[in-house]
């Protein structure tokens, strides 16, 4: 029997409305800390969203290509 190391926890999903709200507030020159506090998001998340928007002009993640899973997440958990 093989013992698996616990996988790293998944990042919580940030809703599209929160993504858009970060961009809207940051365009009015608010600080990252104020945006973080007003939306209840971690400061690092606000920084990531804003930097990504400035560099790419996009707020959504691009679907990454890669090998498909051999088993589903549901099967993996059982």
PDB file with one MODEL, atoms N, CA, C and O in Angstrom:
MODEL        1
ATOM      1  N   UNK A   1       0.842  -1.183   0.000  1.00  0.00           N
ATOM      2  CA  UNK A   1       0.000   0.000   0.000  1.00  0.00           C
ATOM      3  C   UNK A   1       0.882   1.239   0.000  1.00  0.00           C
ATOM      4  O   UNK A   1       1.808   1.358   0.803  1.00  0.00           O
ATOM      5  N   UNK A   2       0.592   2.135  -0.885  1.00  0.00           N
ATOM      6  CA  UNK A   2       1.396   3.351  -1.034  1.00  0.00           C
ATOM      7  C   UNK A   2       0.756   4.492  -0.254  1.00  0.00           C
ATOM      8  O   UNK A   2      -0.453   4.707  -0.343  1.00  0.00           O
ATOM      9  N   UNK A   3       1.553   5.212   0.500  1.00  0.00           N
ATOM     10  CA  UNK A   3       1.073   6.351   1.266  1.00  0.00           C
ATOM     11  C   UNK A   3       1.369   7.612   0.469  1.00  0.00           C
ATOM     12  O   UNK A   3       2.506   7.862   0.070  1.00  0.00           O
ATOM     13  N   UNK A   4       0.331   8.393   0.248  1.00  0.00           N
ATOM     14  CA  UNK A   4       0.494   9.632  -0.519  1.00  0.00           C
ATOM     15  C   UNK A   4       0.643  10.808   0.421  1.00  0.00           C
ATOM     16  O   UNK A   4       0.017  10.864   1.479  1.00  0.00           O
ATOM     17  N   UNK A   5       1.481  11.743   0.018  1.00  0.00           N
ATOM     18  CA  UNK A   5       1.615  13.002   0.739  1.00  0.00           C
ATOM     19  C   UNK A   5       0.361  13.828   0.479  1.00  0.00           C
ATOM     20  O   UNK A   5      -0.171  13.806  -0.631  1.00  0.00           O
ATOM     21  N   UNK A   6      -0.113  14.548   1.473  1.00  0.00           N
ATOM     22  CA  UNK A   6      -1.288  15.392   1.206  1.00  0.00           C
ATOM     23  C   UNK A   6      -0.952  16.460   0.177  1.00  0.00           C
ATOM     24  O   UNK A   6       0.099  17.098   0.235  1.00  0.00           O
ATOM     25  N   UNK A   7      -1.868  16.638  -0.764  1.00  0.00           N
ATOM     26  CA  UNK A   7      -1.626  17.648  -1.798  1.00  0.00           C
ATOM     27  C   UNK A   7      -1.842  19.034  -1.216  1.00  0.00           C
ATOM     28  O   UNK A   7      -2.519  19.202  -0.202  1.00  0.00           O
ATOM     29  N   UNK A   8      -1.256  20.018  -1.874  1.00  0.00           N
ATOM     30  CA  UNK A   8      -1.402  21.386  -1.395  1.00  0.00           C
ATOM     31  C   UNK A   8      -2.863  21.807  -1.542  1.00  0.00           C
ATOM     32  O   UNK A   8      -3.522  21.433  -2.512  1.00  0.00           O
ATOM     33  N   UNK A   9      -3.369  22.582  -0.589  1.00  0.00           N
ATOM     34  CA  UNK A   9      -4.775  22.999  -0.678  1.00  0.00           C
ATOM     35  C   UNK A   9      -4.997  23.897  -1.881  1.00  0.00           C
ATOM     36  O   UNK A   9      -4.129  24.685  -2.259  1.00  0.00           O
ATOM     37  N   UNK A  10      -6.180  23.763  -2.475  1.00  0.00           N
ATOM     38  CA  UNK A  10      -6.494  24.595  -3.635  1.00  0.00           C
ATOM     39  C   UNK A  10      -6.771  26.013  -3.187  1.00  0.00           C
ATOM     40  O   UNK A  10      -7.275  26.251  -2.089  1.00  0.00           O
ATOM     41  N   UNK A  11      -6.434  26.947  -4.052  1.00  0.00           N
ATOM     42  CA  UNK A  11      -6.704  28.349  -3.769  1.00  0.00           C
ATOM     43  C   UNK A  11      -8.203  28.589  -3.852  1.00  0.00           C
ATOM     44  O   UNK A  11      -8.871  28.047  -4.733  1.00  0.00           O
ATOM     45  N   UNK A  12      -8.734  29.390  -2.951  1.00  0.00           N
ATOM     46  CA  UNK A  12     -10.161  29.695  -3.059  1.00  0.00           C
ATOM     47  C   UNK A  12     -10.428  30.508  -4.323  1.00  0.00           C
ATOM     48  O   UNK A  12      -9.622  31.348  -4.724  1.00  0.00           O
ATOM     49  N   UNK A  13     -11.554  30.245  -4.927  1.00  0.00           N
ATOM     50  CA  UNK A  13     -11.925  30.932  -6.160  1.00  0.00           C
ATOM     51  C   UNK A  13     -12.403  32.350  -5.846  1.00  0.00           C
ATOM     52  O   UNK A  13     -13.204  32.560  -4.935  1.00  0.00           O
ATOM     53  N   UNK A  14     -11.904  33.306  -6.606  1.00  0.00           N
ATOM     54  CA  UNK A  14     -12.346  34.702  -6.469  1.00  0.00           C
ATOM     55  C   UNK A  14     -13.386  34.945  -7.554  1.00  0.00           C
ATOM     56  O   UNK A  14     -13.127  34.700  -8.732  1.00  0.00           O
ATOM     57  N   UNK A  15     -14.550  35.421  -7.163  1.00  0.00           N
ATOM     58  CA  UNK A  15     -15.640  35.619  -8.126  1.00  0.00           C
ATOM     59  C   UNK A  15     -15.284  36.714  -9.132  1.00  0.00           C
ATOM     60  O   UNK A  15     -14.464  37.592  -8.866  1.00  0.00           O
ATOM     61  N   UNK A  16     -15.926  36.630 -10.283  1.00  0.00           N
ATOM     62  CA  UNK A  16     -15.717  37.625 -11.341  1.00  0.00           C
ATOM     63  C   UNK A  16     -16.097  39.016 -10.831  1.00  0.00           C
ATOM     64  O   UNK A  16     -15.435  40.003 -11.151  1.00  0.00           O
ATOM     65  N   UNK A  17     -17.164  39.086 -10.038  1.00  0.00           N
ATOM     66  CA  UNK A  17     -17.574  40.393  -9.524  1.00  0.00           C
ATOM     67  C   UNK A  17     -16.504  40.988  -8.612  1.00  0.00           C
ATOM     68  O   UNK A  17     -16.276  42.198  -8.641  1.00  0.00           O
ATOM     69  N   UNK A  18     -15.843  40.156  -7.799  1.00  0.00           N
ATOM     70  CA  UNK A  18     -14.745  40.654  -6.956  1.00  0.00           C
ATOM     71  C   UNK A  18     -13.547  41.075  -7.807  1.00  0.00           C
ATOM     72  O   UNK A  18     -12.898  42.078  -7.512  1.00  0.00           O
ATOM     73  N   UNK A  19     -13.255  40.315  -8.858  1.00  0.00           N
ATOM     74  CA  UNK A  19     -12.153  40.681  -9.755  1.00  0.00           C
ATOM     75  C   UNK A  19     -12.410  42.056 -10.368  1.00  0.00           C
ATOM     76  O   UNK A  19     -11.526  42.912 -10.393  1.00  0.00           O
ATOM     77  N   UNK A  20     -13.626  42.252 -10.858  1.00  0.00           N
ATOM     78  CA  UNK A  20     -13.974  43.524 -11.489  1.00  0.00           C
ATOM     79  C   UNK A  20     -13.976  44.666 -10.474  1.00  0.00           C
ATOM     80  O   UNK A  20     -13.599  45.792 -10.798  1.00  0.00           O
ATOM     81  N   UNK A  21     -14.397  44.371  -9.256  1.00  0.00           N
ATOM     82  CA  UNK A  21     -14.430  45.390  -8.209  1.00  0.00           C
ATOM     83  C   UNK A  21     -13.014  45.826  -7.832  1.00  0.00           C
ATOM     84  O   UNK A  21     -12.777  47.009  -7.590  1.00  0.00           O
ATOM     85  N   UNK A  22     -12.075  44.886  -7.781  1.00  0.00           N
ATOM     86  CA  UNK A  22     -10.674  45.240  -7.501  1.00  0.00           C
ATOM     87  C   UNK A  22     -10.176  46.213  -8.562  1.00  0.00           C
ATOM     88  O   UNK A  22      -9.578  47.239  -8.237  1.00  0.00           O
ATOM     89  N   UNK A  23     -10.421  45.894  -9.822  1.00  0.00           N
ATOM     90  CA  UNK A  23      -9.963  46.749 -10.926  1.00  0.00           C
ATOM     91  C   UNK A  23     -10.630  48.124 -10.842  1.00  0.00           C
ATOM     92  O   UNK A  23      -9.966  49.149 -11.003  1.00  0.00           O
ATOM     93  N   UNK A  24     -11.938  48.145 -10.590  1.00  0.00           N
ATOM     94  CA  UNK A  24     -12.675  49.417 -10.522  1.00  0.00           C
ATOM     95  C   UNK A  24     -12.118  50.309  -9.418  1.00  0.00           C
ATOM     96  O   UNK A  24     -11.886  51.498  -9.635  1.00  0.00           O
ATOM     97  N   UNK A  25     -11.906  49.739  -8.243  1.00  0.00           N
ATOM     98  CA  UNK A  25     -11.416  50.536  -7.113  1.00  0.00           C
ATOM     99  C   UNK A  25      -9.971  50.984  -7.354  1.00  0.00           C
ATOM    100  O   UNK A  25      -9.623  52.129  -7.062  1.00  0.00           O
ATOM    101  N   UNK A  26      -9.136  50.097  -7.880  1.00  0.00           N
ATOM    102  CA  UNK A  26      -7.730  50.441  -8.118  1.00  0.00           C
ATOM    103  C   UNK A  26      -7.586  51.538  -9.172  1.00  0.00           C
ATOM    104  O   UNK A  26      -6.635  52.317  -9.116  1.00  0.00           O
ATOM    105  N   UNK A  27      -8.503  51.613 -10.121  1.00  0.00           N
ATOM    106  CA  UNK A  27      -8.446  52.676 -11.139  1.00  0.00           C
ATOM    107  C   UNK A  27      -8.642  54.049 -10.521  1.00  0.00           C
ATOM    108  O   UNK A  27      -8.227  55.053 -11.100  1.00  0.00           O
ATOM    109  N   UNK A  28      -9.268  54.104  -9.351  1.00  0.00           N
ATOM    110  CA  UNK A  28      -9.448  55.375  -8.643  1.00  0.00           C
ATOM    111  C   UNK A  28      -8.297  55.652  -7.682  1.00  0.00           C
ATOM    112  O   UNK A  28      -8.429  56.464  -6.766  1.00  0.00           O
ATOM    113  N   UNK A  29      -7.169  54.978  -7.894  1.00  0.00           N
ATOM    114  CA  UNK A  29      -5.916  55.212  -7.163  1.00  0.00           C
ATOM    115  C   UNK A  29      -5.985  54.860  -5.676  1.00  0.00           C
ATOM    116  O   UNK A  29      -5.234  55.409  -4.870  1.00  0.00           O
ATOM    117  N   UNK A  30      -6.891  53.940  -5.313  1.00  0.00           N
ATOM    118  CA  UNK A  30      -6.921  53.477  -3.924  1.00  0.00           C
ATOM    119  C   UNK A  30      -5.730  52.559  -3.671  1.00  0.00           C
ATOM    120  O   UNK A  30      -5.216  51.926  -4.593  1.00  0.00           O
ATOM    121  N   UNK A  31      -5.303  52.494  -2.428  1.00  0.00           N
ATOM    122  CA  UNK A  31      -4.175  51.630  -2.076  1.00  0.00           C
ATOM    123  C   UNK A  31      -4.637  50.176  -2.039  1.00  0.00           C
ATOM    124  O   UNK A  31      -5.821  49.888  -1.867  1.00  0.00           O
ATOM    125  N   UNK A  32      -3.679  49.271  -2.203  1.00  0.00           N
ATOM    126  CA  UNK A  32      -3.980  47.848  -2.152  1.00  0.00           C
ATOM    127  C   UNK A  32      -4.565  47.461  -0.797  1.00  0.00           C
ATOM    128  O   UNK A  32      -5.451  46.610  -0.715  1.00  0.00           O
ATOM    129  N   UNK A  33      -4.069  48.083   0.251  1.00  0.00           N
ATOM    130  CA  UNK A  33      -4.548  47.763   1.599  1.00  0.00           C
ATOM    131  C   UNK A  33      -6.021  48.134   1.747  1.00  0.00           C
ATOM    132  O   UNK A  33      -6.798  47.363   2.313  1.00  0.00           O
ATOM    133  N   UNK A  34      -6.414  49.304   1.247  1.00  0.00           N
ATOM    134  CA  UNK A  34      -7.821  49.723   1.340  1.00  0.00           C
ATOM    135  C   UNK A  34      -8.721  48.794   0.523  1.00  0.00           C
ATOM    136  O   UNK A  34      -9.818  48.445   0.960  1.00  0.00           O
ATOM    137  N   UNK A  35      -8.254  48.398  -0.662  1.00  0.00           N
ATOM    138  CA  UNK A  35      -9.024  47.479  -1.500  1.00  0.00           C
ATOM    139  C   UNK A  35      -9.165  46.141  -0.785  1.00  0.00           C
ATOM    140  O   UNK A  35     -10.251  45.562  -0.748  1.00  0.00           O
ATOM    141  N   UNK A  36      -8.075  45.656  -0.223  1.00  0.00           N
ATOM    142  CA  UNK A  36      -8.069  44.385   0.496  1.00  0.00           C
ATOM    143  C   UNK A  36      -9.052  44.400   1.656  1.00  0.00           C
ATOM    144  O   UNK A  36      -9.820  43.455   1.836  1.00  0.00           O
ATOM    145  N   UNK A  37      -9.028  45.459   2.433  1.00  0.00           N
ATOM    146  CA  UNK A  37      -9.907  45.561   3.588  1.00  0.00           C
ATOM    147  C   UNK A  37     -11.370  45.709   3.179  1.00  0.00           C
ATOM    148  O   UNK A  37     -12.246  45.096   3.789  1.00  0.00           O
ATOM    149  N   UNK A  38     -11.639  46.502   2.170  1.00  0.00           N
ATOM    150  CA  UNK A  38     -13.036  46.738   1.786  1.00  0.00           C
ATOM    151  C   UNK A  38     -13.681  45.510   1.158  1.00  0.00           C
ATOM    152  O   UNK A  38     -14.886  45.308   1.308  1.00  0.00           O
ATOM    153  N   UNK A  39     -12.905  44.683   0.458  1.00  0.00           N
ATOM    154  CA  UNK A  39     -13.470  43.495  -0.192  1.00  0.00           C
ATOM    155  C   UNK A  39     -13.249  42.214   0.604  1.00  0.00           C
ATOM    156  O   UNK A  39     -13.820  41.173   0.277  1.00  0.00           O
ATOM    157  N   UNK A  40     -12.424  42.284   1.647  1.00  0.00           N
ATOM    158  CA  UNK A  40     -12.158  41.093   2.450  1.00  0.00           C
ATOM    159  C   UNK A  40     -11.298  40.075   1.735  1.00  0.00           C
ATOM    160  O   UNK A  40     -11.412  38.874   1.979  1.00  0.00           O
ATOM    161  N   UNK A  41     -10.431  40.555   0.846  1.00  0.00           N
ATOM    162  CA  UNK A  41      -9.512  39.677   0.114  1.00  0.00           C
ATOM    163  C   UNK A  41      -8.107  39.841   0.664  1.00  0.00           C
ATOM    164  O   UNK A  41      -7.755  40.914   1.153  1.00  0.00           O
ATOM    165  N   UNK A  42      -7.292  38.778   0.588  1.00  0.00           N
ATOM    166  CA  UNK A  42      -5.906  38.927   1.010  1.00  0.00           C
ATOM    167  C   UNK A  42      -5.175  39.972   0.155  1.00  0.00           C
ATOM    168  O   UNK A  42      -5.468  40.134  -1.029  1.00  0.00           O
ATOM    169  N   UNK A  43      -4.239  40.661   0.764  1.00  0.00           N
ATOM    170  CA  UNK A  43      -3.464  41.684   0.062  1.00  0.00           C
ATOM    171  C   UNK A  43      -2.747  41.102  -1.151  1.00  0.00           C
ATOM    172  O   UNK A  43      -2.673  41.742  -2.200  1.00  0.00           O
ATOM    173  N   UNK A  44      -2.224  39.903  -1.009  1.00  0.00           N
ATOM    174  CA  UNK A  44      -1.502  39.266  -2.119  1.00  0.00           C
ATOM    175  C   UNK A  44      -2.430  39.013  -3.304  1.00  0.00           C
ATOM    176  O   UNK A  44      -2.005  39.107  -4.456  1.00  0.00           O
ATOM    177  N   UNK A  45      -3.691  38.694  -3.030  1.00  0.00           N
ATOM    178  CA  UNK A  45      -4.667  38.468  -4.101  1.00  0.00           C
ATOM    179  C   UNK A  45      -4.960  39.762  -4.842  1.00  0.00           C
ATOM    180  O   UNK A  45      -5.036  39.772  -6.070  1.00  0.00           O
ATOM    181  N   UNK A  46      -5.123  40.846  -4.107  1.00  0.00           N
ATOM    182  CA  UNK A  46      -5.363  42.156  -4.723  1.00  0.00           C
ATOM    183  C   UNK A  46      -4.164  42.532  -5.608  1.00  0.00           C
ATOM    184  O   UNK A  46      -4.343  42.982  -6.739  1.00  0.00           O
ATOM    185  N   UNK A  47      -2.954  42.346  -5.092  1.00  0.00           N
ATOM    186  CA  UNK A  47      -1.743  42.636  -5.870  1.00  0.00           C
ATOM    187  C   UNK A  47      -1.696  41.800  -7.140  1.00  0.00           C
ATOM    188  O   UNK A  47      -1.403  42.319  -8.218  1.00  0.00           O
ATOM    189  N   UNK A  48      -1.983  40.519  -7.019  1.00  0.00           N
ATOM    190  CA  UNK A  48      -1.936  39.614  -8.166  1.00  0.00           C
ATOM    191  C   UNK A  48      -2.943  40.029  -9.236  1.00  0.00           C
ATOM    192  O   UNK A  48      -2.609  40.104 -10.419  1.00  0.00           O
ATOM    193  N   UNK A  49      -4.184  40.301  -8.809  1.00  0.00           N
ATOM    194  CA  UNK A  49      -5.237  40.696  -9.756  1.00  0.00           C
ATOM    195  C   UNK A  49      -4.858  41.983 -10.474  1.00  0.00           C
ATOM    196  O   UNK A  49      -4.992  42.068 -11.695  1.00  0.00           O
ATOM    197  N   UNK A  50      -4.386  42.988  -9.737  1.00  0.00           N
ATOM    198  CA  UNK A  50      -4.051  44.276 -10.337  1.00  0.00           C
ATOM    199  C   UNK A  50      -2.857  44.160 -11.292  1.00  0.00           C
ATOM    200  O   UNK A  50      -2.885  44.707 -12.394  1.00  0.00           O
ATOM    201  N   UNK A  51      -1.818  43.450 -10.868  1.00  0.00           N
ATOM    202  CA  UNK A  51      -0.641  43.280 -11.728  1.00  0.00           C
ATOM    203  C   UNK A  51      -0.992  42.508 -12.992  1.00  0.00           C
ATOM    204  O   UNK A  51      -0.523  42.847 -14.078  1.00  0.00           O
ATOM    205  N   UNK A  52      -1.812  41.477 -12.856  1.00  0.00           N
ATOM    206  CA  UNK A  52      -2.222  40.699 -14.013  1.00  0.00           C
ATOM    207  C   UNK A  52      -3.013  41.580 -14.983  1.00  0.00           C
ATOM    208  O   UNK A  52      -2.808  41.507 -16.195  1.00  0.00           O
ATOM    209  N   UNK A  53      -3.905  42.401 -14.460  1.00  0.00           N
ATOM    210  CA  UNK A  53      -4.695  43.296 -15.310  1.00  0.00           C
ATOM    211  C   UNK A  53      -3.796  44.291 -16.033  1.00  0.00           C
ATOM    212  O   UNK A  53      -3.977  44.538 -17.225  1.00  0.00           O
ATOM    213  N   UNK A  54      -2.827  44.863 -15.319  1.00  0.00           N
ATOM    214  CA  UNK A  54      -1.934  45.842 -15.948  1.00  0.00           C
ATOM    215  C   UNK A  54      -1.058  45.204 -17.024  1.00  0.00           C
ATOM    216  O   UNK A  54      -0.782  45.829 -18.048  1.00  0.00           O
ATOM    217  N   UNK A  55      -0.619  43.967 -16.801  1.00  0.00           N
ATOM    218  CA  UNK A  55       0.280  43.304 -17.751  1.00  0.00           C
ATOM    219  C   UNK A  55      -0.437  42.705 -18.949  1.00  0.00           C
ATOM    220  O   UNK A  55       0.107  42.697 -20.053  1.00  0.00           O
ATOM    221  N   UNK A  56      -1.668  42.196 -18.744  1.00  0.00           N
ATOM    222  CA  UNK A  56      -2.345  41.474 -19.816  1.00  0.00           C
ATOM    223  C   UNK A  56      -3.630  42.130 -20.282  1.00  0.00           C
ATOM    224  O   UNK A  56      -4.103  41.857 -21.385  1.00  0.00           O
ATOM    225  N   UNK A  57      -4.205  43.003 -19.441  1.00  0.00           N
ATOM    226  CA  UNK A  57      -5.499  43.588 -19.770  1.00  0.00           C
ATOM    227  C   UNK A  57      -6.648  42.635 -19.522  1.00  0.00           C
ATOM    228  O   UNK A  57      -7.788  42.931 -19.880  1.00  0.00           O
ATOM    229  N   UNK A  58      -6.361  41.484 -18.908  1.00  0.00           N
ATOM    230  CA  UNK A  58      -7.378  40.473 -18.639  1.00  0.00           C
ATOM    231  C   UNK A  58      -7.509  40.260 -17.132  1.00  0.00           C
ATOM    232  O   UNK A  58      -6.579  40.531 -16.372  1.00  0.00           O
ATOM    233  N   UNK A  59      -8.677  39.771 -16.714  1.00  0.00           N
ATOM    234  CA  UNK A  59      -8.836  39.449 -15.298  1.00  0.00           C
ATOM    235  C   UNK A  59      -9.101  37.969 -15.082  1.00  0.00           C
ATOM    236  O   UNK A  59      -8.969  37.479 -13.960  1.00  0.00           O
ATOM    237  N   UNK A  60      -9.471  37.247 -16.131  1.00  0.00           N
ATOM    238  CA  UNK A  60      -9.762  35.825 -16.000  1.00  0.00           C
ATOM    239  C   UNK A  60      -8.517  35.010 -16.345  1.00  0.00           C
ATOM    240  O   UNK A  60      -7.670  35.436 -17.130  1.00  0.00           O
ATOM    241  N   UNK A  61      -8.430  33.827 -15.737  1.00  0.00           N
ATOM    242  CA  UNK A  61      -7.324  32.932 -16.033  1.00  0.00           C
ATOM    243  C   UNK A  61      -7.521  32.319 -17.416  1.00  0.00           C
ATOM    244  O   UNK A  61      -8.645  32.034 -17.830  1.00  0.00           O
ATOM    245  N   UNK A  62      -6.428  32.125 -18.111  1.00  0.00           N
ATOM    246  CA  UNK A  62      -6.460  31.481 -19.413  1.00  0.00           C
ATOM    247  C   UNK A  62      -6.405  29.977 -19.176  1.00  0.00           C
ATOM    248  O   UNK A  62      -5.628  29.504 -18.347  1.00  0.00           O
ATOM    249  N   UNK A  63      -7.226  29.230 -19.899  1.00  0.00           N
ATOM    250  CA  UNK A  63      -7.210  27.778 -19.768  1.00  0.00           C
ATOM    251  C   UNK A  63      -5.849  27.263 -20.198  1.00  0.00           C
ATOM    252  O   UNK A  63      -5.381  27.549 -21.300  1.00  0.00           O
ATOM    253  N   UNK A  64      -5.229  26.509 -19.326  1.00  0.00           N
ATOM    254  CA  UNK A  64      -3.905  25.969 -19.598  1.00  0.00           C
ATOM    255  C   UNK A  64      -4.020  24.639 -20.336  1.00  0.00           C
ATOM    256  O   UNK A  64      -4.868  23.810 -20.007  1.00  0.00           O
ATOM    257  N   UNK A  65      -3.178  24.447 -21.317  1.00  0.00           N
ATOM    258  CA  UNK A  65      -3.161  23.159 -21.993  1.00  0.00           C
ATOM    259  C   UNK A  65      -2.354  22.182 -21.139  1.00  0.00           C
ATOM    260  O   UNK A  65      -1.573  22.583 -20.277  1.00  0.00           O
ATOM    261  N   UNK A  66      -2.553  20.964 -21.386  1.00  0.00           N
ATOM    262  CA  UNK A  66      -1.803  19.969 -20.629  1.00  0.00           C
ATOM    263  C   UNK A  66      -2.485  18.619 -20.700  1.00  0.00           C
ATOM    264  O   UNK A  66      -3.560  18.470 -21.280  1.00  0.00           O
ATOM    265  N   UNK A  67      -1.859  17.677 -20.118  1.00  0.00           N
ATOM    266  CA  UNK A  67      -2.382  16.329 -20.125  1.00  0.00           C
ATOM    267  C   UNK A  67      -3.632  16.255 -19.250  1.00  0.00           C
ATOM    268  O   UNK A  67      -3.672  16.821 -18.157  1.00  0.00           O
ATOM    269  N   UNK A  68      -4.645  15.553 -19.744  1.00  0.00           N
ATOM    270  CA  UNK A  68      -5.870  15.416 -18.968  1.00  0.00           C
ATOM    271  C   UNK A  68      -5.656  14.423 -17.827  1.00  0.00           C
ATOM    272  O   UNK A  68      -4.758  13.583 -17.866  1.00  0.00           O
ATOM    273  N   UNK A  69      -6.509  14.548 -16.816  1.00  0.00           N
ATOM    274  CA  UNK A  69      -6.400  13.685 -15.650  1.00  0.00           C
ATOM    275  C   UNK A  69      -6.810  12.259 -16.022  1.00  0.00           C
ATOM    276  O   UNK A  69      -7.732  12.062 -16.814  1.00  0.00           O
ATOM    277  N   UNK A  70      -6.126  11.271 -15.452  1.00  0.00           N
ATOM    278  CA  UNK A  70      -6.492   9.887 -15.705  1.00  0.00           C
ATOM    279  C   UNK A  70      -7.705   9.491 -14.874  1.00  0.00           C
ATOM    280  O   UNK A  70      -8.512   8.662 -15.296  1.00  0.00           O
ATOM    281  N   UNK A  71      -7.831  10.087 -13.686  1.00  0.00           N
ATOM    282  CA  UNK A  71      -8.990   9.823 -12.847  1.00  0.00           C
ATOM    283  C   UNK A  71      -9.609  11.160 -12.457  1.00  0.00           C
ATOM    284  O   UNK A  71      -8.929  12.186 -12.427  1.00  0.00           O
ATOM    285  N   UNK A  72     -10.883  11.138 -12.164  1.00  0.00           N
ATOM    286  CA  UNK A  72     -11.550  12.383 -11.793  1.00  0.00           C
ATOM    287  C   UNK A  72     -11.210  12.742 -10.354  1.00  0.00           C
ATOM    288  O   UNK A  72     -10.732  11.900  -9.594  1.00  0.00           O
ATOM    289  N   UNK A  73     -11.458  13.996  -9.982  1.00  0.00           N
ATOM    290  CA  UNK A  73     -11.209  14.432  -8.618  1.00  0.00           C
ATOM    291  C   UNK A  73     -12.098  13.673  -7.642  1.00  0.00           C
ATOM    292  O   UNK A  73     -11.688  13.392  -6.516  1.00  0.00           O
ATOM    293  N   UNK A  74     -13.319  13.339  -8.070  1.00  0.00           N
ATOM    294  CA  UNK A  74     -14.243  12.600  -7.212  1.00  0.00           C
ATOM    295  C   UNK A  74     -13.689  11.209  -6.902  1.00  0.00           C
ATOM    296  O   UNK A  74     -13.743  10.753  -5.759  1.00  0.00           O
ATOM    297  N   UNK A  75     -13.160  10.542  -7.920  1.00  0.00           N
ATOM    298  CA  UNK A  75     -12.570   9.220  -7.722  1.00  0.00           C
ATOM    299  C   UNK A  75     -11.329   9.306  -6.842  1.00  0.00           C
ATOM    300  O   UNK A  75     -11.065   8.406  -6.044  1.00  0.00           O
ATOM    301  N   UNK A  76     -10.576  10.376  -6.987  1.00  0.00           N
ATOM    302  CA  UNK A  76      -9.339  10.553  -6.232  1.00  0.00           C
ATOM    303  C   UNK A  76      -9.615  10.694  -4.735  1.00  0.00           C
ATOM    304  O   UNK A  76      -8.843  10.204  -3.911  1.00  0.00           O
ATOM    305  N   UNK A  77     -10.720  11.366  -4.382  1.00  0.00           N
ATOM    306  CA  UNK A  77     -11.049  11.611  -2.979  1.00  0.00           C
ATOM    307  C   UNK A  77     -11.531  10.359  -2.265  1.00  0.00           C
ATOM    308  O   UNK A  77     -11.411  10.266  -1.043  1.00  0.00           O
ATOM    309  N   UNK A  78     -12.071   9.401  -2.996  1.00  0.00           N
ATOM    310  CA  UNK A  78     -12.606   8.214  -2.325  1.00  0.00           C
ATOM    311  C   UNK A  78     -11.559   7.162  -2.074  1.00  0.00           C
ATOM    312  O   UNK A  78     -11.865   6.108  -1.516  1.00  0.00           O
TER     313      UNK A  78
ENDMDL
END
